[in-house]
Amino acid sequence: MAARRQPAPGLDKIPSDPRALRDIRGPVTISPRAPLMACRAASMAASADDSSQSQSGQTSYEDSYWRVVLPTAMALVLCNMDRICMAVAIVPMAKEFGWAPGVQGIIQSAFLWGYIGTTGLGGSLADKYGGKVVMAASIFWFSLASLLLPLALAGPVGRMGWTLPAVLVARAFVGLGEGASMPAMNNLMATRVPPQQRASSIGTAFAGFHSGNLVGLALSPLLLSCFGWRGIFYIFGILGGPLLAAWLALVPPDTPRATKSKASSAGMLESWKTFLSKKATWAIVAVNFVNHWSYFILLNWMPSYFVRALGLDLRASSFLSFLPWIVLAVGSTLAGMLADRLVSQGVSKTRVRKVFQSIAFLIPAVALQILANPSISPRAAVTCLTFALGVTSLGQAGFVANMSDIAPTRAGQMFGLCNTFGSFAGILGTSAVGFIVEATGSFDPVFKLTSALCVAATILWNMWCTGEKVFD
């Protein structure tokens, strides 16, 4: 048997720090085991580093969820409460002031007159100064405007015959405050949340947004019966105070990374020109236009539809209107989670966005055609509306998440641009419904038109959508 070879003298005493080699005297021979030991040590160090990074990433997302995503969702709850309360209050207000359906439609759209004025500007400000600051300003403004609306309709205004102009201006001011809230949300999700959890986080934020409809529709009839329509605006406005305090306390300050903006000094118009040069942007614009058209019609006219077309009382119509928004709020969260899971499993973002948005529009298009049947029962009508709005929630993982896909560093500006087009659709649709109902005595033409728009937008979406980064 061959004698076992002994290592060279002193080899086991080689220091790990190369700088210490200068202290070694005499010849040095490297053992054959040394490379194996070095590889093993490097592997253990890399594994520990990966584990540390994974744990750090998980902790980072958990911190973002509790300090950014959840507070944003809560801010959007009150945002939509102040928005939807007019859909309930308009019925007794119309009786008190003698407003015809056409006038009611104009009043409902007045919110969007102000909204469209700040949705684009809000995106630029959020990208430049950070989503926290812009959202705080939004909460303060729309809460104060909602609180002051009943005062704008006080006795002297009525005696001078200024009731209608006053309510239009008051609602426009509420919209002016809320216009910046959604671009601020999109900026926060793009800059404070890891990309792999972005769709889920947007879904959670939109769940809060849609839950505002639920809370608003549930509380408004109760407040109406106790305090009258003025009490709704007073109480919802006052709630902005504690919400603003919680927002400022919970959400971390905007960081340089979050506030970095590549917008030129020329402002948002130059950025919008760049965005609109690509078909990917027009895909989002087209879908957002139709989404806002249908969303604001249902948001503002659903209680009136149940009262006028189905013969229900106001309280019953409010609670029936409540059901579709429940499904929409839950669906928004589930859609984001499912989309993120599919992307993590290797499905391309482009495919995920196209499929989710196509389903979000085509199934509601069918439901709206059924809803256009003049002899539909109240139960069938509620079922169709619930199903249509519930499936529409998939769009949160479609066109909404796609804004951050194609313009991750300028998500606020992209949202502001697309939301501006959407606001035009909301103004046009909400106003048109009032005149259509006044002229035809029916909501059926509205449902048929909206169904056709959903199909047309889906075709454009599948032609031009991409899940890849388009703008730096």
C-alpha positions as CSV (number, residue, x, y, z in Angstrom):
1,M,0.0,0.0,0.0
2,A,1.3,3.4,-0.9
3,A,2.2,5.6,2.0
4,R,-0.1,8.5,2.6
5,R,1.4,11.7,1.4
6,Q,1.9,14.3,4.1
7,P,1.1,18.0,3.4
8,A,4.0,20.4,3.3
9,P,5.1,21.7,6.6
10,G,3.3,24.9,7.6
11,L,0.5,24.5,5.1
12,D,-2.1,24.3,7.7
13,K,-1.1,27.6,9.1
14,I,-1.7,29.7,6.0
15,P,-3.7,32.7,7.1
16,S,-7.0,33.5,5.5
17,D,-6.1,37.2,5.0
18,P,-3.8,37.4,1.9
19,R,-2.1,40.5,3.4
20,A,-0.7,38.3,6.2
21,L,1.3,36.2,3.7
22,R,4.1,38.7,4.0
23,D,4.7,37.4,7.5
24,I,5.3,33.8,6.3
25,R,8.9,32.8,5.9
26,G,10.0,29.9,3.8
27,P,8.4,28.1,0.8
28,V,4.7,27.5,0.7
29,T,2.8,24.7,-1.1
30,I,-0.9,24.8,-1.7
31,S,-2.8,21.6,-0.6
32,P,-5.1,20.0,-3.2
33,R,-8.0,20.3,-0.7
34,A,-7.7,24.1,-0.5
35,P,-9.7,24.9,-3.7
36,L,-12.5,22.6,-2.5
37,M,-12.6,24.2,0.8
38,A,-12.7,27.7,-0.8
39,C,-15.6,26.7,-3.1
40,R,-17.5,25.3,-0.2
41,A,-17.0,28.5,1.8
42,A,-18.0,30.7,-1.1
43,S,-21.1,28.6,-1.7
44,M,-22.2,28.9,1.9
45,A,-21.5,32.7,1.8
46,A,-23.6,33.1,-1.3
47,S,-26.4,31.0,0.1
48,A,-26.5,33.2,3.2
49,D,-26.4,36.3,1.1
50,D,-29.3,35.1,-1.0
51,S,-31.3,34.2,2.1
52,S,-30.6,37.6,3.6
53,Q,-31.7,39.3,0.4
54,S,-34.9,37.2,0.2
55,Q,-35.7,37.9,3.8
56,S,-35.0,41.6,3.3
57,G,-37.2,41.7,0.2
58,Q,-40.0,40.1,2.0
59,T,-39.7,42.4,5.0
60,S,-39.6,45.4,2.6
61,Y,-42.8,44.3,0.9
62,E,-44.5,43.7,4.3
63,D,-43.5,47.2,5.4
64,S,-44.7,48.7,2.2
65,Y,-48.1,46.9,2.5
66,W,-48.8,48.2,6.0
67,R,-47.4,51.7,5.6
68,V,-48.2,52.4,2.0
69,V,-50.6,50.0,0.3
70,L,-53.2,49.7,3.1
71,P,-53.2,53.5,4.0
72,T,-53.6,54.2,0.2
73,A,-56.6,51.9,0.1
74,M,-58.2,53.6,3.1
75,A,-57.6,57.0,1.6
76,L,-59.4,55.8,-1.6
77,V,-62.3,54.6,0.5
78,L,-63.2,58.1,1.7
79,C,-62.4,59.4,-1.8
80,N,-65.2,57.4,-3.3
81,M,-67.5,57.9,-0.4
82,D,-67.4,61.6,-1.2
83,R,-67.9,60.9,-4.9
84,I,-70.8,58.5,-4.8
85,C,-72.9,60.2,-2.1
86,M,-74.3,62.5,-4.7
87,A,-75.9,59.5,-6.5
88,V,-78.1,59.0,-3.4
89,A,-78.5,62.7,-2.4
90,I,-79.5,63.7,-5.9
91,V,-83.0,62.1,-5.6
92,P,-84.2,64.2,-2.6
93,M,-82.3,67.2,-3.9
94,A,-84.0,67.0,-7.3
95,K,-87.4,66.9,-5.5
96,E,-86.5,69.9,-3.4
97,F,-85.1,72.1,-6.2
98,G,-87.2,70.7,-9.1
99,W,-84.4,69.3,-11.3
100,A,-85.3,67.3,-14.4
101,P,-83.3,64.2,-15.4
102,G,-81.3,66.2,-17.9
103,V,-80.3,68.7,-15.2
104,Q,-79.5,65.9,-12.8
105,G,-77.1,64.4,-15.4
106,I,-75.3,67.7,-15.7
107,I,-75.0,68.0,-11.9
108,Q,-73.6,64.4,-11.7
109,S,-71.0,65.2,-14.3
110,A,-69.9,68.5,-12.6
111,F,-67.7,66.4,-10.3
112,L,-65.7,65.4,-13.4
113,W,-65.3,69.0,-14.5
114,G,-63.0,69.6,-11.6
115,Y,-61.6,66.1,-11.7
116,I,-60.3,66.5,-15.2
117,G,-58.5,69.7,-14.2
118,T,-56.1,68.0,-11.7
119,T,-55.8,64.3,-12.9
120,G,-53.1,65.2,-15.4
121,L,-51.4,67.8,-13.2
122,G,-51.6,65.4,-10.2
123,G,-49.6,62.8,-12.1
124,S,-46.8,65.3,-12.9
125,L,-46.8,66.6,-9.3
126,A,-46.7,63.0,-7.9
127,D,-43.8,62.0,-10.0
128,K,-41.9,65.2,-9.1
129,Y,-42.7,65.6,-5.4
130,G,-43.9,62.1,-4.4
131,G,-47.2,60.4,-3.9
132,K,-47.5,61.0,-0.2
133,V,-47.6,64.8,-0.5
134,V,-50.0,64.8,-3.4
135,M,-52.4,62.4,-1.7
136,A,-52.4,64.4,1.5
137,A,-53.3,67.6,-0.5
138,S,-56.0,65.6,-2.3
139,I,-57.6,64.4,1.0
140,F,-57.6,67.9,2.5
141,W,-59.1,69.5,-0.6
142,F,-62.0,67.1,-1.4
143,S,-62.9,66.7,2.3
144,L,-63.2,70.5,2.7
145,A,-65.1,70.9,-0.5
146,S,-67.6,68.2,0.5
147,L,-68.1,69.8,3.9
148,L,-68.8,73.2,2.3
149,L,-71.3,72.0,-0.3
150,P,-74.4,72.3,1.8
151,L,-73.3,75.8,2.8
152,A,-73.0,76.7,-0.8
153,L,-76.8,76.0,-1.1
154,A,-77.8,78.0,1.9
155,G,-80.8,80.3,1.9
156,P,-79.3,83.4,0.4
157,V,-78.1,81.5,-2.6
158,G,-81.5,80.1,-3.3
159,R,-83.2,83.5,-2.9
160,M,-80.9,84.9,-5.6
161,G,-81.6,82.0,-7.9
162,W,-78.1,80.7,-7.9
163,T,-78.8,77.2,-6.6
164,L,-77.9,75.3,-9.7
165,P,-74.6,77.2,-10.4
166,A,-73.7,76.9,-6.8
167,V,-74.1,73.1,-6.7
168,L,-72.2,72.7,-10.0
169,V,-69.3,74.7,-8.7
170,A,-69.3,72.9,-5.3
171,R,-69.2,69.5,-7.0
172,A,-66.5,70.6,-9.4
173,F,-64.4,71.6,-6.4
174,V,-64.8,68.1,-4.9
175,G,-63.6,66.7,-8.2
176,L,-60.7,69.1,-8.3
177,G,-59.5,67.6,-5.0
178,E,-60.0,64.0,-6.0
179,G,-58.4,64.3,-9.4
180,A,-54.9,64.0,-8.0
181,S,-55.7,61.0,-5.8
182,M,-55.5,58.2,-8.4
183,P,-52.3,59.4,-10.1
184,A,-50.8,59.7,-6.6
185,M,-51.8,56.1,-5.9
186,N,-50.2,54.9,-9.1
187,N,-47.0,56.7,-8.3
188,L,-46.9,55.1,-4.8
189,M,-47.5,51.6,-6.2
190,A,-44.8,52.1,-8.9
191,T,-42.1,53.6,-6.6
192,R,-42.8,52.0,-3.1
193,V,-43.8,48.4,-4.1
194,P,-41.5,45.7,-5.6
195,P,-42.5,44.9,-9.3
196,Q,-43.4,41.3,-8.5
197,Q,-46.1,42.5,-6.1
198,R,-47.3,45.5,-8.1
199,A,-50.5,44.0,-9.6
200,S,-51.5,42.7,-6.2
201,S,-50.9,46.0,-4.5
202,I,-52.8,47.9,-7.2
203,G,-55.6,45.4,-6.7
204,T,-55.7,46.1,-2.9
205,A,-55.7,49.9,-3.5
206,F,-58.6,49.5,-6.0
207,A,-60.4,47.2,-3.5
208,G,-60.3,50.2,-1.1
209,F,-61.4,52.5,-3.9
210,H,-64.5,50.3,-4.8
211,S,-65.2,49.7,-1.1
212,G,-65.8,53.5,-0.9
213,N,-68.8,52.9,-3.1
214,L,-70.0,50.2,-0.7
215,V,-69.6,52.3,2.4
216,G,-71.1,55.4,0.7
217,L,-74.1,53.5,-0.6
218,A,-74.7,51.8,2.8
219,L,-74.3,54.9,5.0
220,S,-75.9,57.6,2.7
221,P,-79.5,56.3,3.0
222,L,-79.1,56.0,6.8
223,L,-77.7,59.5,7.1
224,L,-80.4,60.7,4.8
225,S,-83.2,59.4,7.0
226,C,-81.6,60.8,10.2
227,F,-80.1,64.1,9.1
228,G,-81.4,64.8,5.6
229,W,-79.2,65.1,2.4
230,R,-77.1,67.9,3.9
231,G,-76.0,65.6,6.7
232,I,-74.4,63.2,4.2
233,F,-72.0,65.9,3.0
234,Y,-71.2,67.3,6.5
235,I,-70.3,63.9,8.0
236,F,-68.3,62.6,5.0
237,G,-66.4,65.9,4.9
238,I,-65.6,65.8,8.6
239,L,-64.1,62.2,8.2
240,G,-61.3,63.7,6.1
241,G,-59.7,65.2,9.3
242,P,-58.8,61.9,11.0
243,L,-57.9,60.3,7.7
244,L,-55.4,63.0,6.9
245,A,-53.8,62.8,10.3
246,A,-53.4,59.0,10.0
247,W,-52.0,59.4,6.5
248,L,-49.3,61.9,7.6
249,A,-48.4,59.7,10.6
250,L,-48.3,56.3,8.8
251,V,-46.9,56.8,5.3
252,P,-43.1,57.3,5.2
253,P,-41.7,60.5,3.7
254,D,-41.1,60.6,0.0
255,T,-37.6,59.4,-0.8
256,P,-35.3,60.8,-3.6
257,R,-36.0,57.7,-5.6
258,A,-39.8,58.2,-5.2
259,T,-39.6,61.8,-6.1
260,K,-37.3,61.5,-9.1
261,S,-39.0,62.8,-12.2
262,K,-37.8,62.8,-15.8
263,A,-40.4,65.3,-16.9
264,S,-39.0,68.3,-18.7
265,S,-39.4,71.8,-17.5
266,A,-41.9,72.3,-20.2
267,G,-44.3,70.3,-18.0
268,M,-46.7,67.5,-18.5
269,L,-47.7,68.5,-22.1
270,E,-44.3,67.6,-23.4
271,S,-44.5,64.2,-21.6
272,W,-47.9,63.6,-22.9
273,K,-46.7,64.2,-26.5
274,T,-44.1,61.6,-26.0
275,F,-46.5,59.1,-24.5
276,L,-49.1,59.6,-27.3
277,S,-46.4,58.8,-30.0
278,K,-46.7,55.1,-29.1
279,K,-49.6,52.7,-29.8
280,A,-49.2,51.1,-26.3
281,T,-50.4,54.3,-24.8
282,W,-53.4,54.5,-27.1
283,A,-54.3,51.0,-26.2
284,I,-54.6,52.1,-22.5
285,V,-56.4,55.4,-23.5
286,A,-59.0,53.5,-25.5
287,V,-59.7,51.0,-22.7
288,N,-59.7,53.7,-20.0
289,F,-62.1,55.8,-22.0
290,V,-64.7,53.0,-22.2
291,N,-64.0,51.9,-18.6
292,H,-64.7,55.4,-17.3
293,W,-67.8,55.7,-19.6
294,S,-69.4,52.6,-18.1
295,Y,-68.0,53.2,-14.6
296,F,-69.4,56.7,-14.1
297,I,-72.7,55.8,-15.7
298,L,-73.2,53.0,-13.2
299,L,-71.7,55.0,-10.3
300,N,-74.0,58.0,-10.8
301,W,-77.2,56.5,-12.3
302,M,-77.6,53.0,-10.7
303,P,-79.8,54.2,-7.8
304,S,-81.9,56.3,-10.1
305,Y,-82.1,53.3,-12.5
306,F,-83.6,51.1,-9.8
307,V,-86.0,53.8,-8.8
308,R,-87.2,54.9,-12.3
309,A,-86.9,51.7,-14.3
310,L,-87.6,49.0,-11.7
311,G,-89.9,51.0,-9.4
312,L,-88.0,50.5,-6.1
313,D,-87.8,53.0,-3.3
314,L,-84.6,54.9,-2.7
315,R,-83.4,52.9,0.3
316,A,-83.9,49.6,-1.5
317,S,-82.2,50.9,-4.6
318,S,-79.2,52.0,-2.6
319,F,-78.8,48.6,-1.0
320,L,-79.3,46.8,-4.3
321,S,-76.7,49.1,-5.8
322,F,-74.5,48.0,-3.0
323,L,-74.2,44.4,-4.2
324,P,-72.3,44.9,-7.5
325,W,-69.6,47.0,-5.7
326,I,-69.0,44.2,-3.2
327,V,-68.1,41.9,-6.0
328,L,-66.0,44.6,-7.7
329,A,-64.0,45.3,-4.5
330,V,-63.3,41.6,-3.9
331,G,-62.5,40.9,-7.6
332,S,-60.0,43.7,-7.7
333,T,-57.8,42.1,-5.0
334,L,-58.1,38.6,-6.5
335,A,-57.4,39.7,-10.0
336,G,-54.1,41.3,-8.9
337,M,-53.0,38.2,-7.0
338,L,-53.8,35.9,-9.9
339,A,-52.0,38.1,-12.4
340,D,-48.9,38.3,-10.3
341,R,-48.9,34.5,-9.8
342,L,-49.2,33.9,-13.6
343,V,-46.3,36.3,-14.3
344,S,-44.1,34.7,-11.6
345,Q,-44.8,31.3,-13.3
346,G,-43.4,32.5,-16.6
347,V,-46.5,33.8,-18.4
348,S,-45.5,37.0,-20.3
349,K,-46.9,40.2,-19.0
350,T,-48.3,41.1,-22.4
351,R,-50.4,37.9,-22.5
352,V,-51.6,38.4,-18.9
353,R,-52.6,42.0,-19.6
354,K,-54.4,41.1,-22.8
355,V,-56.3,38.1,-21.5
356,F,-57.4,39.8,-18.2
357,Q,-58.6,43.0,-20.0
358,S,-60.4,41.1,-22.7
359,I,-62.4,39.1,-20.2
360,A,-63.0,42.3,-18.2
361,F,-64.9,43.9,-21.2
362,L,-66.4,41.1,-23.2
363,I,-68.4,39.4,-20.5
364,P,-69.9,42.7,-19.2
365,A,-70.8,43.5,-22.9
366,V,-73.0,40.4,-22.9
367,A,-74.5,41.2,-19.5
368,L,-75.3,44.7,-20.6
369,Q,-77.2,43.4,-23.7
370,I,-79.3,41.3,-21.3
371,L,-79.9,44.3,-19.1
372,A,-81.2,46.2,-22.0
373,N,-84.3,43.9,-22.1
374,P,-87.3,46.2,-21.1
375,S,-89.1,43.4,-19.3
376,I,-86.1,42.4,-17.1
377,S,-87.0,41.7,-13.4
378,P,-85.3,43.5,-10.5
379,R,-83.6,40.3,-9.5
380,A,-82.2,39.6,-13.0
381,A,-81.1,43.3,-13.3
382,V,-79.2,43.1,-10.1
383,T,-77.6,39.8,-11.1
384,C,-76.5,41.2,-14.5
385,L,-75.1,44.4,-12.9
386,T,-73.3,42.4,-10.2
387,F,-71.8,40.0,-12.7
388,A,-70.8,42.8,-15.1
389,L,-69.1,44.9,-12.5
390,G,-67.5,41.9,-10.8
391,V,-65.8,40.7,-14.0
392,T,-64.8,44.3,-14.9
393,S,-62.5,44.2,-11.8
394,L,-60.1,42.0,-13.9
395,G,-59.2,45.3,-15.6
396,Q,-57.2,46.3,-12.5
397,A,-54.7,43.6,-13.6
398,G,-55.1,44.7,-17.2
399,F,-55.0,48.3,-18.3
400,V,-54.3,49.8,-14.8
401,A,-51.3,47.6,-14.1
402,N,-50.1,48.1,-17.7
403,M,-49.5,51.8,-17.1
404,S,-46.7,50.9,-14.7
405,D,-45.4,48.2,-17.2
406,I,-44.8,50.6,-20.0
407,A,-43.7,53.7,-18.0
408,P,-42.4,52.5,-14.6
409,T,-40.5,55.7,-13.8
410,R,-43.4,58.0,-14.9
411,A,-46.4,56.0,-13.8
412,G,-48.1,59.1,-12.3
413,Q,-47.9,61.1,-15.5
414,M,-49.1,58.1,-17.5
415,F,-52.1,57.6,-15.2
416,G,-52.8,61.3,-15.4
417,L,-52.9,61.3,-19.2
418,C,-55.1,58.2,-19.5
419,N,-57.4,59.4,-16.7
420,T,-57.9,62.7,-18.5
421,F,-59.3,60.9,-21.5
422,G,-61.3,58.8,-19.1
423,S,-62.7,61.9,-17.4
424,F,-63.9,63.2,-20.7
425,A,-65.7,59.9,-21.2
426,G,-67.3,60.2,-17.7
427,I,-68.5,63.7,-18.4
428,L,-69.9,62.8,-21.7
429,G,-71.5,59.5,-20.6
430,T,-73.0,60.9,-17.3
431,S,-74.5,63.9,-19.0
432,A,-75.8,61.9,-22.0
433,V,-77.6,59.4,-19.9
434,G,-79.8,62.2,-18.4
435,F,-80.9,63.5,-21.8
436,I,-81.3,60.0,-23.2
437,V,-83.6,58.9,-20.3
438,E,-85.5,62.2,-20.6
439,A,-86.0,61.8,-24.3
440,T,-86.7,58.0,-24.4
441,G,-87.9,57.3,-20.9
442,S,-85.6,54.2,-20.8
443,F,-82.1,53.2,-19.9
444,D,-82.0,50.5,-22.6
445,P,-80.2,52.6,-25.3
446,V,-77.5,53.4,-22.8
447,F,-76.8,49.7,-22.0
448,K,-76.6,48.8,-25.7
449,L,-74.2,51.6,-26.6
450,T,-72.0,50.8,-23.7
451,S,-71.9,47.1,-24.7
452,A,-70.8,48.1,-28.2
453,L,-68.0,50.3,-26.9
454,C,-66.6,47.5,-24.7
455,V,-66.3,45.2,-27.8
456,A,-64.6,48.0,-29.9
457,A,-62.1,48.8,-27.1
458,T,-61.2,45.1,-26.7
459,I,-60.2,44.8,-30.3
460,L,-57.9,47.9,-30.1
461,W,-56.4,46.5,-26.8
462,N,-55.4,43.2,-28.3
463,M,-53.9,45.0,-31.4
464,W,-51.7,47.5,-29.5
465,C,-51.1,46.4,-25.9
466,T,-47.7,45.3,-24.7
467,G,-46.4,44.4,-21.2
468,E,-42.9,45.5,-21.9
469,K,-41.2,48.7,-20.9
470,V,-41.7,51.4,-23.6
471,F,-40.7,54.7,-21.8
472,D,-37.7,55.4,-19.6
